[in-house]
Amino acid sequence: MTAYYNTFAFGELRRWQEEMQQSPTFLNAVARKLQYKINSYIPDRIHAAITATIKQMTRAMLFGAGIVTTKPLEGLNLQQRELMVLERIKFYQNAAAAEGGVTGAGGILLGLADFPLLLSLKLKLLFEISALYGYDAFDYRERVYLLHIFQLAFSSHEHRRDVYLQMADWETQKLHLPEDINEFNWRAFQQEYRDYIDLAKMAQMIPIIGAPVGAVVNYRLIKKLGTTAMNAYRMRWKEQQLLNASPQH
C-alpha cells in the first residue's frame, strides 16, 4: 500500500510541477496588464503602507521571538503523514469559511478585518503541515520555505514560475539564503498576494452577498494553499529519497 500511495502522490506531484512551469495564457496576460494599470494609479505611499502591514504581520507570525510551532513528526511514511495533513486542511477550511461568513456579513468594515484573520489561519496551517512532514519550523530556512509556498499559492504565473525554480532544488538553494530576513522581497510578496485575492475578495464587502461569498472564497483559498503545500513537501520528500539512494549516502 505504501508503494502504491507513493506512486499516486508522485503522479500528482508531476502534474503539479508541470502546472507550476506553464506559460501564462492570453487571459492571464490580459488580467495581469489590467492589474498593473490599476496599481499604477495607486500612490506609492499607499503601496508602502500595505507592504509594511503585510511585512510586519508575516514577520511577526513567521519570525517572532515568541513563535510556537508543533514538534516535527518522526517515523511515519508519506501516506500516514498526508492523511493527517488532509485532516488539518479540512479543519482550517471550515474555520476560514466560518470566519469569512461572519466578516462578509458585516460589509466593508468587517470585510477589511477578514484580511489579517485569514492570513493568520493560512500561516498557522503552513506551520502544522511543515511539522507533519517532519520539518522543524524553528529553523529559519524552513520558515523561508513557508514563504515560498505562500507565494506559489497566491501569485501570478510569471512570479510563480520564478519561485518554483528556487524551490526545485531546495537543499542547495537554502544554503544561499540571506541571513537578514529584511533582504526578502516584501514588496513583490505583498503585491502578488494582494493582486491574487483582490477580485475574489471584493464581493465579500458587498452587503447581503458578502457572507456566502466570504465563506466560499476563504474555503477555496485555504484548499489551494493546502494543495500547494502538500506538493511542495512531496517534492522535498522525493528529493530526499534520491539523496538517500545516492552512493555517498
C-alpha positions as CSV (number, residue, x, y, z in Angstrom):
1,M,0.0,0.0,0.0
2,T,2.9,2.4,0.8
3,A,4.5,1.9,-2.6
4,Y,1.1,2.3,-4.3
5,Y,0.4,5.5,-2.4
6,N,3.8,6.9,-3.2
7,T,3.2,6.3,-6.9
8,F,-0.1,8.1,-6.7
9,A,1.3,11.0,-4.7
10,F,4.3,11.4,-7.1
11,G,2.0,11.3,-10.1
12,E,0.0,14.2,-8.6
13,L,3.3,15.9,-7.9
14,R,4.4,15.6,-11.5
15,R,1.2,17.1,-12.8
16,W,1.5,19.9,-10.3
17,Q,5.1,20.6,-11.3
18,E,4.1,20.8,-14.9
19,E,1.4,23.3,-14.0
20,M,3.8,25.4,-12.0
21,Q,6.0,25.8,-15.1
22,Q,3.3,26.5,-17.6
23,S,3.5,29.8,-19.6
24,P,0.7,32.3,-18.9
25,T,-2.4,32.1,-21.1
26,F,-3.7,35.1,-23.1
27,L,-6.3,35.8,-20.4
28,N,-3.6,35.6,-17.7
29,A,-1.6,38.2,-19.5
30,V,-4.6,40.5,-20.1
31,A,-5.6,40.3,-16.4
32,R,-2.0,41.0,-15.3
33,K,-1.7,44.1,-17.5
34,L,-5.0,45.4,-16.1
35,Q,-3.8,44.9,-12.6
36,Y,-0.5,46.6,-13.3
37,K,-2.5,49.5,-14.8
38,I,-4.7,49.8,-11.6
39,N,-1.6,49.6,-9.4
40,S,0.0,52.5,-11.3
41,Y,-2.9,54.8,-10.2
42,I,-2.3,53.9,-6.5
43,P,0.1,56.3,-4.8
44,D,3.5,54.9,-3.7
45,R,2.8,55.8,-0.1
46,I,-0.3,53.5,-0.2
47,H,1.8,50.7,-1.6
48,A,4.4,51.3,1.1
49,A,1.7,51.2,3.8
50,I,0.2,47.9,2.5
51,T,3.7,46.4,2.2
52,A,4.6,47.4,5.7
53,T,1.4,45.9,7.1
54,I,1.9,42.6,5.4
55,K,5.6,42.5,6.1
56,Q,5.1,43.2,9.8
57,M,2.2,40.7,10.2
58,T,4.0,38.0,8.3
59,R,7.3,38.5,10.1
60,A,5.6,38.5,13.5
61,M,3.9,35.2,12.7
62,L,6.8,33.5,11.0
63,F,9.8,35.0,12.7
64,G,8.6,36.4,16.0
65,A,10.5,35.6,19.2
66,G,7.5,34.0,20.9
67,I,6.6,31.8,18.0
68,V,5.0,28.5,18.8
69,T,5.5,25.6,16.4
70,T,4.4,21.9,16.5
71,K,7.2,19.4,17.1
72,P,8.2,17.7,13.8
73,L,6.6,14.3,13.3
74,E,9.0,11.4,13.0
75,G,8.9,7.8,11.9
76,L,5.8,7.8,9.6
77,N,5.6,7.1,5.9
78,L,4.2,9.6,3.3
79,Q,0.7,8.1,3.3
80,Q,0.4,8.3,7.1
81,R,1.6,11.9,7.1
82,E,-0.7,13.0,4.3
83,L,-3.8,11.6,5.9
84,M,-3.1,13.9,8.9
85,V,-2.3,16.8,6.6
86,L,-5.6,16.4,4.7
87,E,-7.4,16.4,8.1
88,R,-5.7,19.7,9.1
89,I,-6.5,21.3,5.8
90,K,-10.2,20.4,6.2
91,F,-10.2,21.9,9.7
92,Y,-8.7,25.2,8.5
93,Q,-11.0,25.3,5.5
94,N,-14.0,25.1,7.9
95,A,-12.5,27.7,10.2
96,A,-11.8,30.1,7.4
97,A,-15.2,29.6,5.9
98,A,-16.9,30.4,9.2
99,E,-14.6,33.5,9.7
100,G,-15.3,34.7,6.1
101,G,-19.0,34.3,6.5
102,V,-19.1,36.4,9.7
103,T,-16.8,39.1,8.4
104,G,-18.6,39.1,5.0
105,A,-22.0,39.6,6.6
106,G,-20.6,42.9,8.2
107,G,-19.9,44.7,4.9
108,I,-16.8,46.8,4.3
109,L,-15.6,47.3,7.8
110,L,-15.7,43.7,8.9
111,G,-14.6,42.7,5.4
112,L,-11.4,44.5,6.0
113,A,-10.9,42.7,9.3
114,D,-11.0,39.4,7.3
115,F,-7.6,40.1,5.8
116,P,-5.4,39.7,8.9
117,L,-7.6,36.9,10.3
118,L,-7.4,34.9,7.1
119,L,-3.6,35.5,6.8
120,S,-3.2,34.2,10.3
121,L,-5.1,31.0,9.6
122,K,-3.1,30.4,6.4
123,L,0.2,30.8,8.2
124,K,-0.8,28.5,11.1
125,L,-1.8,25.9,8.6
126,L,1.6,26.0,6.9
127,F,3.3,25.6,10.3
128,E,1.3,22.5,11.0
129,I,1.8,21.0,7.6
130,S,5.6,21.6,7.9
131,A,5.7,19.7,11.2
132,L,3.5,16.8,9.8
133,Y,6.1,16.3,7.0
134,G,8.8,16.2,9.6
135,Y,10.4,19.6,9.2
136,D,11.3,21.9,12.1
137,A,9.9,25.4,11.6
138,F,12.2,26.7,14.4
139,D,14.8,26.6,11.6
140,Y,14.9,30.0,9.9
141,R,15.3,28.3,6.5
142,E,12.2,26.3,6.9
143,R,10.2,29.4,7.6
144,V,11.6,31.0,4.4
145,Y,10.4,27.8,2.7
146,L,6.9,28.5,4.1
147,L,7.0,32.0,2.5
148,H,7.9,30.4,-0.8
149,I,4.9,28.0,-0.6
150,F,2.7,31.0,0.2
151,Q,3.9,32.8,-2.9
152,L,3.4,29.7,-5.1
153,A,-0.2,29.5,-4.0
154,F,-1.0,33.2,-4.3
155,S,1.0,34.7,-7.2
156,S,0.8,35.4,-10.9
157,H,2.0,32.8,-13.4
158,E,5.3,34.8,-14.0
159,H,6.2,35.2,-10.4
160,R,5.0,31.6,-9.6
161,R,7.5,30.1,-12.1
162,D,10.4,32.1,-10.6
163,V,9.5,31.0,-7.1
164,Y,9.1,27.4,-8.2
165,L,12.6,27.3,-9.7
166,Q,14.0,28.5,-6.4
167,M,12.3,25.6,-4.6
168,A,13.0,22.8,-7.1
169,D,16.5,22.2,-5.6
170,W,15.9,23.5,-2.1
171,E,18.6,21.6,-0.3
172,T,21.1,23.6,-2.4
173,Q,19.1,26.8,-2.5
174,K,18.7,27.1,1.2
175,L,22.5,27.2,1.7
176,H,22.5,30.6,-0.1
177,L,19.7,32.3,1.8
178,P,20.4,35.8,3.2
179,E,20.9,36.0,6.9
180,D,18.7,39.0,7.2
181,I,15.0,38.5,6.6
182,N,14.8,42.2,5.6
183,E,16.5,41.2,2.4
184,F,13.4,39.3,1.4
185,N,11.5,41.0,-1.4
186,W,8.5,42.0,0.7
187,R,7.0,44.4,-1.9
188,A,6.7,41.7,-4.5
189,F,5.3,39.4,-1.9
190,Q,2.6,41.7,-0.8
191,Q,1.7,42.9,-4.3
192,E,1.4,39.4,-5.7
193,Y,-0.7,38.3,-2.8
194,R,-3.0,41.3,-2.9
195,D,-3.4,41.2,-6.6
196,Y,-4.2,37.5,-6.5
197,I,-7.0,37.8,-3.9
198,D,-8.3,41.3,-4.8
199,L,-11.0,40.2,-7.3
200,A,-12.1,37.2,-5.3
201,K,-12.4,39.2,-2.0
202,M,-14.0,42.3,-3.4
203,A,-17.5,40.9,-3.4
204,Q,-17.1,39.9,0.2
205,M,-17.6,43.5,1.2
206,I,-20.9,43.8,-0.6
207,P,-23.9,43.7,1.9
208,I,-26.2,40.6,1.7
209,I,-24.0,38.5,-0.6
210,G,-20.8,39.2,1.4
211,A,-21.4,36.3,3.8
212,P,-21.8,33.4,1.4
213,V,-19.1,34.9,-0.9
214,G,-16.7,35.2,2.1
215,A,-17.3,31.7,3.2
216,V,-16.8,30.1,-0.2
217,V,-13.8,32.2,-1.2
218,N,-12.0,31.6,2.1
219,Y,-12.7,27.9,1.9
220,R,-11.2,27.7,-1.6
221,L,-8.2,29.8,-0.7
222,I,-7.3,27.5,2.1
223,K,-7.8,24.5,-0.1
224,K,-5.4,26.0,-2.7
225,L,-2.8,26.7,-0.1
226,G,-3.1,23.2,1.4
227,T,-2.7,21.5,-2.0
228,T,0.3,23.7,-2.9
229,A,2.0,22.9,0.5
230,M,1.4,19.2,0.0
231,N,3.1,19.1,-3.4
232,A,5.9,21.4,-2.2
233,Y,6.7,18.9,0.6
234,R,6.2,15.9,-1.7
235,M,8.9,17.5,-3.9
236,R,11.3,17.6,-1.0
237,W,10.3,14.1,0.1
238,K,11.2,12.8,-3.3
239,E,14.4,14.8,-3.4
240,Q,15.4,13.4,-0.1
241,Q,14.7,9.9,-1.3
242,L,17.1,10.5,-4.2
243,L,19.8,11.9,-1.9
244,N,19.5,8.9,0.4
245,A,19.8,6.5,-2.5
246,S,22.9,8.2,-3.9
247,P,26.3,6.4,-3.4
248,Q,27.7,8.9,-0.9
249,H,24.7,8.1,1.4
